Amino acid sequence: MGKTGKVPYLLVGFGLAGALLSTKQNRDKMMDMIKKVKEKTLGHWGGYEKPEMLEKAGRPDPYDIEDAKMVGEGAQYSVEYYNKKVQQP
């Protein structure tokens, strides 16, 4: 018995999705459904965005003492872990 793989199923799925989403009305319905599902799930889980953290993500402030302390503690943890696991006396 030969293995066919997942490719035929993917092609059929893409074909069906293309046929269903070929009209503007169906695309609008699908986008509305996706938005509703997203709102319900994020509302249930309490959301996922933390704007204050996202603003700091790429460019940390060197004068933010609490953030620098957190980074320092994280660095100490990894060094201690390495010392315990790799450099066992």
Phi and psi restraints in degrees (range 20) as a CNS / XPLOR table:
assign (resid 1 and name C) (resid 2 and name N)
       (resid 2 and name CA) (resid 2 and name C) 1.0 -92.5 20.0 2
assign (resid 2 and name N) (resid 2 and name CA)
       (resid 2 and name C) (resid 3 and name N) 1.0 158.6 20.0 2
assign (resid 2 and name C) (resid 3 and name N)
       (resid 3 and name CA) (resid 3 and name C) 1.0 -94.9 20.0 2
assign (resid 3 and name N) (resid 3 and name CA)
       (resid 3 and name C) (resid 4 and name N) 1.0 130.0 20.0 2
assign (resid 3 and name C) (resid 4 and name N)
       (resid 4 and name CA) (resid 4 and name C) 1.0 -93.3 20.0 2
assign (resid 4 and name N) (resid 4 and name CA)
       (resid 4 and name C) (resid 5 and name N) 1.0 -28.8 20.0 2
assign (resid 4 and name C) (resid 5 and name N)
       (resid 5 and name CA) (resid 5 and name C) 1.0 86.5 20.0 2
assign (resid 5 and name N) (resid 5 and name CA)
       (resid 5 and name C) (resid 6 and name N) 1.0 -170.3 20.0 2
assign (resid 5 and name C) (resid 6 and name N)
       (resid 6 and name CA) (resid 6 and name C) 1.0 -98.9 20.0 2
assign (resid 6 and name N) (resid 6 and name CA)
       (resid 6 and name C) (resid 7 and name N) 1.0 -9.0 20.0 2
assign (resid 6 and name C) (resid 7 and name N)
       (resid 7 and name CA) (resid 7 and name C) 1.0 -60.2 20.0 2
assign (resid 7 and name N) (resid 7 and name CA)
       (resid 7 and name C) (resid 8 and name N) 1.0 -45.6 20.0 2
assign (resid 7 and name C) (resid 8 and name N)
       (resid 8 and name CA) (resid 8 and name C) 1.0 -61.1 20.0 2
assign (resid 8 and name N) (resid 8 and name CA)
       (resid 8 and name C) (resid 9 and name N) 1.0 -38.3 20.0 2
assign (resid 8 and name C) (resid 9 and name N)
       (resid 9 and name CA) (resid 9 and name C) 1.0 -66.9 20.0 2
assign (resid 9 and name N) (resid 9 and name CA)
       (resid 9 and name C) (resid 10 and name N) 1.0 -38.1 20.0 2
assign (resid 9 and name C) (resid 10 and name N)
       (resid 10 and name CA) (resid 10 and name C) 1.0 -64.9 20.0 2
assign (resid 10 and name N) (resid 10 and name CA)
       (resid 10 and name C) (resid 11 and name N) 1.0 -42.4 20.0 2
assign (resid 10 and name C) (resid 11 and name N)
       (resid 11 and name CA) (resid 11 and name C) 1.0 -63.8 20.0 2
assign (resid 11 and name N) (resid 11 and name CA)
       (resid 11 and name C) (resid 12 and name N) 1.0 -41.2 20.0 2
assign (resid 11 and name C) (resid 12 and name N)
       (resid 12 and name CA) (resid 12 and name C) 1.0 -64.3 20.0 2
assign (resid 12 and name N) (resid 12 and name CA)
       (resid 12 and name C) (resid 13 and name N) 1.0 -42.5 20.0 2
assign (resid 12 and name C) (resid 13 and name N)
       (resid 13 and name CA) (resid 13 and name C) 1.0 -62.3 20.0 2
assign (resid 13 and name N) (resid 13 and name CA)
       (resid 13 and name C) (resid 14 and name N) 1.0 -44.0 20.0 2
assign (resid 13 and name C) (resid 14 and name N)
       (resid 14 and name CA) (resid 14 and name C) 1.0 -65.3 20.0 2
assign (resid 14 and name N) (resid 14 and name CA)
       (resid 14 and name C) (resid 15 and name N) 1.0 -37.6 20.0 2
assign (resid 14 and name C) (resid 15 and name N)
       (resid 15 and name CA) (resid 15 and name C) 1.0 -63.6 20.0 2
assign (resid 15 and name N) (resid 15 and name CA)
       (resid 15 and name C) (resid 16 and name N) 1.0 -45.0 20.0 2
assign (resid 15 and name C) (resid 16 and name N)
       (resid 16 and name CA) (resid 16 and name C) 1.0 -64.7 20.0 2
assign (resid 16 and name N) (resid 16 and name CA)
       (resid 16 and name C) (resid 17 and name N) 1.0 -43.0 20.0 2
assign (resid 16 and name C) (resid 17 and name N)
       (resid 17 and name CA) (resid 17 and name C) 1.0 -62.4 20.0 2
assign (resid 17 and name N) (resid 17 and name CA)
       (resid 17 and name C) (resid 18 and name N) 1.0 -41.1 20.0 2
assign (resid 17 and name C) (resid 18 and name N)
       (resid 18 and name CA) (resid 18 and name C) 1.0 -64.2 20.0 2
assign (resid 18 and name N) (resid 18 and name CA)
       (resid 18 and name C) (resid 19 and name N) 1.0 -39.8 20.0 2
assign (resid 18 and name C) (resid 19 and name N)
       (resid 19 and name CA) (resid 19 and name C) 1.0 -68.0 20.0 2
assign (resid 19 and name N) (resid 19 and name CA)
       (resid 19 and name C) (resid 20 and name N) 1.0 -41.2 20.0 2
assign (resid 19 and name C) (resid 20 and name N)
       (resid 20 and name CA) (resid 20 and name C) 1.0 -70.3 20.0 2
assign (resid 20 and name N) (resid 20 and name CA)
       (resid 20 and name C) (resid 21 and name N) 1.0 -34.6 20.0 2
assign (resid 20 and name C) (resid 21 and name N)
       (resid 21 and name CA) (resid 21 and name C) 1.0 -96.5 20.0 2
assign (resid 21 and name N) (resid 21 and name CA)
       (resid 21 and name C) (resid 22 and name N) 1.0 18.2 20.0 2
assign (resid 21 and name C) (resid 22 and name N)
       (resid 22 and name CA) (resid 22 and name C) 1.0 -75.8 20.0 2
assign (resid 22 and name N) (resid 22 and name CA)
       (resid 22 and name C) (resid 23 and name N) 1.0 -20.7 20.0 2
assign (resid 22 and name C) (resid 23 and name N)
       (resid 23 and name CA) (resid 23 and name C) 1.0 -104.3 20.0 2
assign (resid 23 and name N) (resid 23 and name CA)
       (resid 23 and name C) (resid 24 and name N) 1.0 151.2 20.0 2
assign (resid 23 and name C) (resid 24 and name N)
       (resid 24 and name CA) (resid 24 and name C) 1.0 -62.1 20.0 2
assign (resid 24 and name N) (resid 24 and name CA)
       (resid 24 and name C) (resid 25 and name N) 1.0 -39.4 20.0 2
assign (resid 24 and name C) (resid 25 and name N)
       (resid 25 and name CA) (resid 25 and name C) 1.0 -62.0 20.0 2
assign (resid 25 and name N) (resid 25 and name CA)
       (resid 25 and name C) (resid 26 and name N) 1.0 -44.2 20.0 2
assign (resid 25 and name C) (resid 26 and name N)
       (resid 26 and name CA) (resid 26 and name C) 1.0 -67.1 20.0 2
assign (resid 26 and name N) (resid 26 and name CA)
       (resid 26 and name C) (resid 27 and name N) 1.0 -37.5 20.0 2
assign (resid 26 and name C) (resid 27 and name N)
       (resid 27 and name CA) (resid 27 and name C) 1.0 -64.5 20.0 2
assign (resid 27 and name N) (resid 27 and name CA)
       (resid 27 and name C) (resid 28 and name N) 1.0 -41.0 20.0 2
assign (resid 27 and name C) (resid 28 and name N)
       (resid 28 and name CA) (resid 28 and name C) 1.0 -63.8 20.0 2
assign (resid 28 and name N) (resid 28 and name CA)
       (resid 28 and name C) (resid 29 and name N) 1.0 -41.2 20.0 2
assign (resid 28 and name C) (resid 29 and name N)
       (resid 29 and name CA) (resid 29 and name C) 1.0 -62.0 20.0 2
assign (resid 29 and name N) (resid 29 and name CA)
       (resid 29 and name C) (resid 30 and name N) 1.0 -42.8 20.0 2
assign (resid 29 and name C) (resid 30 and name N)
       (resid 30 and name CA) (resid 30 and name C) 1.0 -64.9 20.0 2
assign (resid 30 and name N) (resid 30 and name CA)
       (resid 30 and name C) (resid 31 and name N) 1.0 -42.2 20.0 2
assign (resid 30 and name C) (resid 31 and name N)
       (resid 31 and name CA) (resid 31 and name C) 1.0 -65.2 20.0 2
assign (resid 31 and name N) (resid 31 and name CA)
       (resid 31 and name C) (resid 32 and name N) 1.0 -38.9 20.0 2
assign (resid 31 and name C) (resid 32 and name N)
       (resid 32 and name CA) (resid 32 and name C) 1.0 -62.9 20.0 2
assign (resid 32 and name N) (resid 32 and name CA)
       (resid 32 and name C) (resid 33 and name N) 1.0 -41.6 20.0 2
assign (resid 32 and name C) (resid 33 and name N)
       (resid 33 and name CA) (resid 33 and name C) 1.0 -65.0 20.0 2
assign (resid 33 and name N) (resid 33 and name CA)
       (resid 33 and name C) (resid 34 and name N) 1.0 -41.6 20.0 2
assign (resid 33 and name C) (resid 34 and name N)
       (resid 34 and name CA) (resid 34 and name C) 1.0 -63.4 20.0 2
assign (resid 34 and name N) (resid 34 and name CA)
       (resid 34 and name C) (resid 35 and name N) 1.0 -42.0 20.0 2
assign (resid 34 and name C) (resid 35 and name N)
       (resid 35 and name CA) (resid 35 and name C) 1.0 -62.9 20.0 2
assign (resid 35 and name N) (resid 35 and name CA)
       (resid 35 and name C) (resid 36 and name N) 1.0 -42.1 20.0 2
assign (resid 35 and name C) (resid 36 and name N)
       (resid 36 and name CA) (resid 36 and name C) 1.0 -64.3 20.0 2
assign (resid 36 and name N) (resid 36 and name CA)
       (resid 36 and name C) (resid 37 and name N) 1.0 -43.6 20.0 2
assign (resid 36 and name C) (resid 37 and name N)
       (resid 37 and name CA) (resid 37 and name C) 1.0 -63.2 20.0 2
assign (resid 37 and name N) (resid 37 and name CA)
       (resid 37 and name C) (resid 38 and name N) 1.0 -42.0 20.0 2
assign (resid 37 and name C) (resid 38 and name N)
       (resid 38 and name CA) (resid 38 and name C) 1.0 -62.9 20.0 2
assign (resid 38 and name N) (resid 38 and name CA)
       (resid 38 and name C) (resid 39 and name N) 1.0 -44.6 20.0 2
assign (resid 38 and name C) (resid 39 and name N)
       (resid 39 and name CA) (resid 39 and name C) 1.0 -63.2 20.0 2
assign (resid 39 and name N) (resid 39 and name CA)
       (resid 39 and name C) (resid 40 and name N) 1.0 -41.2 20.0 2
assign (resid 39 and name C) (resid 40 and name N)
       (resid 40 and name CA) (resid 40 and name C) 1.0 -67.0 20.0 2
assign (resid 40 and name N) (resid 40 and name CA)
       (resid 40 and name C) (resid 41 and name N) 1.0 -44.1 20.0 2
assign (resid 40 and name C) (resid 41 and name N)
       (resid 41 and name CA) (resid 41 and name C) 1.0 -69.0 20.0 2
assign (resid 41 and name N) (resid 41 and name CA)
       (resid 41 and name C) (resid 42 and name N) 1.0 -42.3 20.0 2
assign (resid 41 and name C) (resid 42 and name N)
       (resid 42 and name CA) (resid 42 and name C) 1.0 -67.9 20.0 2
assign (resid 42 and name N) (resid 42 and name CA)
       (resid 42 and name C) (resid 43 and name N) 1.0 -35.4 20.0 2
assign (resid 42 and name C) (resid 43 and name N)
       (resid 43 and name CA) (resid 43 and name C) 1.0 -65.8 20.0 2
assign (resid 43 and name N) (resid 43 and name CA)
       (resid 43 and name C) (resid 44 and name N) 1.0 -36.8 20.0 2
assign (resid 43 and name C) (resid 44 and name N)
       (resid 44 and name CA) (resid 44 and name C) 1.0 -70.1 20.0 2
assign (resid 44 and name N) (resid 44 and name CA)
       (resid 44 and name C) (resid 45 and name N) 1.0 -41.1 20.0 2
assign (resid 44 and name C) (resid 45 and name N)
       (resid 45 and name CA) (resid 45 and name C) 1.0 -88.7 20.0 2
assign (resid 45 and name N) (resid 45 and name CA)
       (resid 45 and name C) (resid 46 and name N) 1.0 -2.6 20.0 2
assign (resid 45 and name C) (resid 46 and name N)
       (resid 46 and name CA) (resid 46 and name C) 1.0 86.1 20.0 2
assign (resid 46 and name N) (resid 46 and name CA)
       (resid 46 and name C) (resid 47 and name N) 1.0 15.9 20.0 2
assign (resid 46 and name C) (resid 47 and name N)
       (resid 47 and name CA) (resid 47 and name C) 1.0 80.9 20.0 2
assign (resid 47 and name N) (resid 47 and name CA)
       (resid 47 and name C) (resid 48 and name N) 1.0 167.5 20.0 2
assign (resid 47 and name C) (resid 48 and name N)
       (resid 48 and name CA) (resid 48 and name C) 1.0 -129.0 20.0 2
assign (resid 48 and name N) (resid 48 and name CA)
       (resid 48 and name C) (resid 49 and name N) 1.0 -8.6 20.0 2
assign (resid 48 and name C) (resid 49 and name N)
       (resid 49 and name CA) (resid 49 and name C) 1.0 -91.1 20.0 2
assign (resid 49 and name N) (resid 49 and name CA)
       (resid 49 and name C) (resid 50 and name N) 1.0 135.6 20.0 2
assign (resid 49 and name C) (resid 50 and name N)
       (resid 50 and name CA) (resid 50 and name C) 1.0 -124.5 20.0 2
assign (resid 50 and name N) (resid 50 and name CA)
       (resid 50 and name C) (resid 51 and name N) 1.0 90.2 20.0 2
assign (resid 50 and name C) (resid 51 and name N)
       (resid 51 and name CA) (resid 51 and name C) 1.0 -55.7 20.0 2
assign (resid 51 and name N) (resid 51 and name CA)
       (resid 51 and name C) (resid 52 and name N) 1.0 -39.6 20.0 2
assign (resid 51 and name C) (resid 52 and name N)
       (resid 52 and name CA) (resid 52 and name C) 1.0 -64.9 20.0 2
assign (resid 52 and name N) (resid 52 and name CA)
       (resid 52 and name C) (resid 53 and name N) 1.0 -32.1 20.0 2
assign (resid 52 and name C) (resid 53 and name N)
       (resid 53 and name CA) (resid 53 and name C) 1.0 -77.8 20.0 2
assign (resid 53 and name N) (resid 53 and name CA)
       (resid 53 and name C) (resid 54 and name N) 1.0 -36.2 20.0 2
assign (resid 53 and name C) (resid 54 and name N)
       (resid 54 and name CA) (resid 54 and name C) 1.0 -66.9 20.0 2
assign (resid 54 and name N) (resid 54 and name CA)
       (resid 54 and name C) (resid 55 and name N) 1.0 -31.1 20.0 2
assign (resid 54 and name C) (resid 55 and name N)
       (resid 55 and name CA) (resid 55 and name C) 1.0 -68.6 20.0 2
assign (resid 55 and name N) (resid 55 and name CA)
       (resid 55 and name C) (resid 56 and name N) 1.0 -34.0 20.0 2
assign (resid 55 and name C) (resid 56 and name N)
       (resid 56 and name CA) (resid 56 and name C) 1.0 -87.0 20.0 2
assign (resid 56 and name N) (resid 56 and name CA)
       (resid 56 and name C) (resid 57 and name N) 1.0 -10.8 20.0 2
assign (resid 56 and name C) (resid 57 and name N)
       (resid 57 and name CA) (resid 57 and name C) 1.0 -57.4 20.0 2
assign (resid 57 and name N) (resid 57 and name CA)
       (resid 57 and name C) (resid 58 and name N) 1.0 -47.1 20.0 2
assign (resid 57 and name C) (resid 58 and name N)
       (resid 58 and name CA) (resid 58 and name C) 1.0 -90.5 20.0 2
assign (resid 58 and name N) (resid 58 and name CA)
       (resid 58 and name C) (resid 59 and name N) 1.0 -19.7 20.0 2
assign (resid 58 and name C) (resid 59 and name N)
       (resid 59 and name CA) (resid 59 and name C) 1.0 -139.8 20.0 2
assign (resid 59 and name N) (resid 59 and name CA)
       (resid 59 and name C) (resid 60 and name N) 1.0 87.0 20.0 2
assign (resid 59 and name C) (resid 60 and name N)
       (resid 60 and name CA) (resid 60 and name C) 1.0 -69.2 20.0 2
assign (resid 60 and name N) (resid 60 and name CA)
       (resid 60 and name C) (resid 61 and name N) 1.0 149.8 20.0 2
assign (resid 60 and name C) (resid 61 and name N)
       (resid 61 and name CA) (resid 61 and name C) 1.0 -86.8 20.0 2
assign (resid 61 and name N) (resid 61 and name CA)
       (resid 61 and name C) (resid 62 and name N) 1.0 122.9 20.0 2
assign (resid 61 and name C) (resid 62 and name N)
       (resid 62 and name CA) (resid 62 and name C) 1.0 -68.0 20.0 2
assign (resid 62 and name N) (resid 62 and name CA)
       (resid 62 and name C) (resid 63 and name N) 1.0 -16.6 20.0 2
assign (resid 62 and name C) (resid 63 and name N)
       (resid 63 and name CA) (resid 63 and name C) 1.0 -97.6 20.0 2
assign (resid 63 and name N) (resid 63 and name CA)
       (resid 63 and name C) (resid 64 and name N) 1.0 6.5 20.0 2
assign (resid 63 and name C) (resid 64 and name N)
       (resid 64 and name CA) (resid 64 and name C) 1.0 -85.0 20.0 2
assign (resid 64 and name N) (resid 64 and name CA)
       (resid 64 and name C) (resid 65 and name N) 1.0 97.8 20.0 2
assign (resid 64 and name C) (resid 65 and name N)
       (resid 65 and name CA) (resid 65 and name C) 1.0 -63.6 20.0 2
assign (resid 65 and name N) (resid 65 and name CA)
       (resid 65 and name C) (resid 66 and name N) 1.0 -43.5 20.0 2
assign (resid 65 and name C) (resid 66 and name N)
       (resid 66 and name CA) (resid 66 and name C) 1.0 -63.8 20.0 2
assign (resid 66 and name N) (resid 66 and name CA)
       (resid 66 and name C) (resid 67 and name N) 1.0 -40.2 20.0 2
assign (resid 66 and name C) (resid 67 and name N)
       (resid 67 and name CA) (resid 67 and name C) 1.0 -66.4 20.0 2
assign (resid 67 and name N) (resid 67 and name CA)
       (resid 67 and name C) (resid 68 and name N) 1.0 -41.5 20.0 2
assign (resid 67 and name C) (resid 68 and name N)
       (resid 68 and name CA) (resid 68 and name C) 1.0 -65.3 20.0 2
assign (resid 68 and name N) (resid 68 and name CA)
       (resid 68 and name C) (resid 69 and name N) 1.0 -37.5 20.0 2
assign (resid 68 and name C) (resid 69 and name N)
       (resid 69 and name CA) (resid 69 and name C) 1.0 -65.3 20.0 2
assign (resid 69 and name N) (resid 69 and name CA)
       (resid 69 and name C) (resid 70 and name N) 1.0 -39.9 20.0 2
assign (resid 69 and name C) (resid 70 and name N)
       (resid 70 and name CA) (resid 70 and name C) 1.0 -64.2 20.0 2
assign (resid 70 and name N) (resid 70 and name CA)
       (resid 70 and name C) (resid 71 and name N) 1.0 -41.4 20.0 2
assign (resid 70 and name C) (resid 71 and name N)
       (resid 71 and name CA) (resid 71 and name C) 1.0 -65.3 20.0 2
assign (resid 71 and name N) (resid 71 and name CA)
       (resid 71 and name C) (resid 72 and name N) 1.0 -40.6 20.0 2
assign (resid 71 and name C) (resid 72 and name N)
       (resid 72 and name CA) (resid 72 and name C) 1.0 -62.9 20.0 2
assign (resid 72 and name N) (resid 72 and name CA)
       (resid 72 and name C) (resid 73 and name N) 1.0 -42.6 20.0 2
assign (resid 72 and name C) (resid 73 and name N)
       (resid 73 and name CA) (resid 73 and name C) 1.0 -64.2 20.0 2
assign (resid 73 and name N) (resid 73 and name CA)
       (resid 73 and name C) (resid 74 and name N) 1.0 -39.0 20.0 2
assign (resid 73 and name C) (resid 74 and name N)
       (resid 74 and name CA) (resid 74 and name C) 1.0 -64.3 20.0 2
assign (resid 74 and name N) (resid 74 and name CA)
       (resid 74 and name C) (resid 75 and name N) 1.0 -38.4 20.0 2
assign (resid 74 and name C) (resid 75 and name N)
       (resid 75 and name CA) (resid 75 and name C) 1.0 -67.8 20.0 2
assign (resid 75 and name N) (resid 75 and name CA)
       (resid 75 and name C) (resid 76 and name N) 1.0 -39.3 20.0 2
assign (resid 75 and name C) (resid 76 and name N)
       (resid 76 and name CA) (resid 76 and name C) 1.0 -65.0 20.0 2
assign (resid 76 and name N) (resid 76 and name CA)
       (resid 76 and name C) (resid 77 and name N) 1.0 -38.3 20.0 2
assign (resid 76 and name C) (resid 77 and name N)
       (resid 77 and name CA) (resid 77 and name C) 1.0 -61.7 20.0 2
assign (resid 77 and name N) (resid 77 and name CA)
       (resid 77 and name C) (resid 78 and name N) 1.0 -45.1 20.0 2
assign (resid 77 and name C) (resid 78 and name N)
       (resid 78 and name CA) (resid 78 and name C) 1.0 -66.8 20.0 2
assign (resid 78 and name N) (resid 78 and name CA)
       (resid 78 and name C) (resid 79 and name N) 1.0 -36.8 20.0 2
assign (resid 78 and name C) (resid 79 and name N)
       (resid 79 and name CA) (resid 79 and name C) 1.0 -67.0 20.0 2
assign (resid 79 and name N) (resid 79 and name CA)
       (resid 79 and name C) (resid 80 and name N) 1.0 -43.1 20.0 2
assign (resid 79 and name C) (resid 80 and name N)
       (resid 80 and name CA) (resid 80 and name C) 1.0 -64.0 20.0 2
assign (resid 80 and name N) (resid 80 and name CA)
       (resid 80 and name C) (resid 81 and name N) 1.0 -40.9 20.0 2
assign (resid 80 and name C) (resid 81 and name N)
       (resid 81 and name CA) (resid 81 and name C) 1.0 -61.7 20.0 2
assign (resid 81 and name N) (resid 81 and name CA)
       (resid 81 and name C) (resid 82 and name N) 1.0 -44.9 20.0 2
assign (resid 81 and name C) (resid 82 and name N)
       (resid 82 and name CA) (resid 82 and name C) 1.0 -61.6 20.0 2
assign (resid 82 and name N) (resid 82 and name CA)
       (resid 82 and name C) (resid 83 and name N) 1.0 -44.1 20.0 2
assign (resid 82 and name C) (resid 83 and name N)
       (resid 83 and name CA) (resid 83 and name C) 1.0 -62.2 20.0 2
assign (resid 83 and name N) (resid 83 and name CA)
       (resid 83 and name C) (resid 84 and name N) 1.0 -39.4 20.0 2
assign (resid 83 and name C) (resid 84 and name N)
       (resid 84 and name CA) (resid 84 and name C) 1.0 -72.1 20.0 2
assign (resid 84 and name N) (resid 84 and name CA)
       (resid 84 and name C) (resid 85 and name N) 1.0 -44.4 20.0 2
assign (resid 84 and name C) (resid 85 and name N)
       (resid 85 and name CA) (resid 85 and name C) 1.0 -86.8 20.0 2
assign (resid 85 and name N) (resid 85 and name CA)
       (resid 85 and name C) (resid 86 and name N) 1.0 -39.4 20.0 2
assign (resid 85 and name C) (resid 86 and name N)
       (resid 86 and name CA) (resid 86 and name C) 1.0 -95.7 20.0 2
assign (resid 86 and name N) (resid 86 and name CA)
       (resid 86 and name C) (resid 87 and name N) 1.0 -43.5 20.0 2
assign (resid 86 and name C) (resid 87 and name N)
       (resid 87 and name CA) (resid 87 and name C) 1.0 -100.9 20.0 2
assign (resid 87 and name N) (resid 87 and name CA)
       (resid 87 and name C) (resid 88 and name N) 1.0 54.7 20.0 2
assign (resid 87 and name C) (resid 88 and name N)
       (resid 88 and name CA) (resid 88 and name C) 1.0 -68.8 20.0 2
assign (resid 88 and name N) (resid 88 and name CA)
       (resid 88 and name C) (resid 89 and name N) 1.0 131.0 20.0 2
